[in-house]
Every structure is written in C-alpha cells, then in structure tokens.
C-alpha cells in the first residue's frame, strides 16, 4: 500500500497484454453478490459525506443526543436528525431513549473498526 505515487505521464497499465486466468477466476469466485455490493456502496456513500462522517467520528467517543451533535457540528437539530435517519437506515448508528432524550451511538464495533482503520490508513 505504501507505494510512491505515479509521477510519470505514463498510463498505469501493463506493457504487455497477458490475462492471468487463474487470478481472474479467483476474483470471480470471491466476488461479492450484487445485493451486498449495493449495500456496501451505500455505506461508503453515506460516509463520504463530510457532515455524516463528522457525526460518526464524534460517536466514536460515546453516545450523543441530537442536541449534542447539533452543537458540535454547528447545525440545526433538524439537519442533524435528517442525517442520523440516513445513518440509522444503513445500520451505522442506533438510538436509545432515556426519558425524553434520544441518544445515538455507533451501531456496533464493526462501524467503529471501519472508521478507525480508515483514519489509520489516511494517517500513514
């Protein structure tokens, strides 16, 4: 992964056209089904939005209510609620009611791992 960027004007293609059938077959066998691929695409699209990414990164530190997230992000509670609904639909966050307060947290450890690994990658 830690390869220097291609600073030449040459295209990033092979100089000789050879198809390695064993590698192609292995990739086909390990390919993800379309429904799973679609769901994964939606997950990454949701996290590609800077506001939603800031929300889930904030939730790495523990649960927060809409008011907390709105204050942190300097957004309206309505805007935060709208984004949380999208994240909840994708099972990236979950909610817990305590009296009149609705707290949000990351849905599970996988979401936290995804965020931590991504951050680790960009910090390399």
N, C-alpha and C positions, 0 to 999 in steps of 0.2 A: 504494500500500500504506500510506502514512503518513497515513491519514485519521483525524481525531479520532473517538473512539467516539461512538455514538449515545446521547446523554444524555437524549433525549426519551422520552416514553412512546408515541410513535407507532410503529406496526409498520414494519418495513423492507420495504415493498412499494411498487410503483408506485401512483401516484394515479389513473392511467388504465390500463385493461387493453388493451394492444396487444401482440400477438405479432409479433416481428420474425422472419419466416420465414427470411430469409437467414442470420441468426445461429443459429437452431435447426438449420438444415440443415448449416451449417459445423460446429457442435458434434457433430452425428451423424456426419459424415464423419471427424472427428478423434477420435472416441470410442475408448477402449482396449478391446480384446477382453476378454471376461469372465475367461479364464484369467490374463491378465496383470494385470487389475484385482484378482483374488483374491490373486495373489502380492504385489502392491504393498500390499494391505490387510494381509496377514500381516507384511510387512516393517515397516510403520508400527506395527502392534500390538506387535511384538517390541520396537521402540524406545520404545514408550510406557511400558514397564515401567522404573521408575527404576533398579533394580539392573542390568538389562541395558544401559541407556543409560550408566550409570557405567562398566560394563565396556568398552563400545566406545569411549567417550570416553578411557578410560585407554590403550586400544590405539592411539589416535592418536599417542601418544608413542613407540610401538615395541612389539615383541613382548614378551609376558609369559607366564610359566607359570601353571598353576592355583594354585600356592602363592603366587606374587606377587599375583595377583588376589584371592585369599582374604585375604591380609594387608592389602591396600589397602582392600578392602570390609568387612573385619571380619566375614567369613562363613566357614562351613566349606568345606573343599575340595570336599566332596560337593555342596553347594549351588551353588558356582561351576561345577563340572563339568556339573551339570544345565542350568544356564543357557547355558553355552557350547555344549552339544549342540544346543540350540534355535537359537542364533545360527548355528551351523555348518550346520544343516539348511536355513536360509534364505540361505546363501551370504553371510552378513555377516562371518563370521570364517573363518579357515583355520588349520590346525595344521601344525607342522613338528617332527619328532622329532630331537633331538640326544642320542644315547646313551639315557639313562633319562629325560631331560627332554622333555616335550611343550610346545612353545612355541605360543602363539596370537598371531595378528595379524589386522588387518583384511583381508578377502578381496581387495579391490582398491582402486584410487584412487577409484572411484565411491562407495564406502561412506564414505571419508574426506571426499569432497566433500559428500555428503549431510549429514554431521554438522557440517562447518564452515559450510555455508550455513544450516543450521537455527540454529546458535548465532549466526551473524551476524544473522539475522533477529530473534531474540529480544533481541539487544543493541541494536537500533535504537531 
